[in-house]
């Protein structure tokens, strides 16, 4: 799949042209196509694989939240890290994110897990893997997506200034090597998953991110859903 065949927002298509034309991306595309032809169910649906990119254009990115894998249950994955559609139950990690928002900013706990409102304000909700096979967590970990999303993070670091990277958990923290700390802001904490022991609550990342944005003369994020 060449860059002119990828259905993605134009500013991202331009920024990532070399990746879309690289041999690994062609192999990645062929793998997913083959899996679908063989009857496998892949999440999210094709139209939402690049949802994070299409909802948050390259030029609009101010905050980056890095997730790992799309949700692998039916109807959950929507191409935005940690986000689920309005009609889906809120996953455990997102519940803890909401608890911290309440503690940090006094925000009411939302009834929806749909984070599209964040994405429209410049919060780039990037999963390191953009697809997964139904009911098989991590099943697309080694098919090439991380080459692509590492390049995305590196491109953001190289081409932009003053971004705020929220790195939650050891997997996300490992991406710090791709980010220039002299040009950007990096906030780290444990993962919001309850399995991480609850240390996510109290990190203050949402108020800290808004404080940085205000100091940069930018619009703070309205974290309400």
Secondary structure by P-SEA (a helix, b strand, c coil): cccccccccaaaaaaaccccccaaaaaaaaaaaaaaaacccccccccccaaaaaacccccccbbbbbccccccccccccccccccccccccaaaaaaaaaaaaaccccccccccaaaaaaacccccccccccccccccccccccaaaaaaaaaaaaaacccbbbbbcccaaaaaaccccccccbbbbbbccccccccccccccaaaaaaaaaaaaaccccccccc
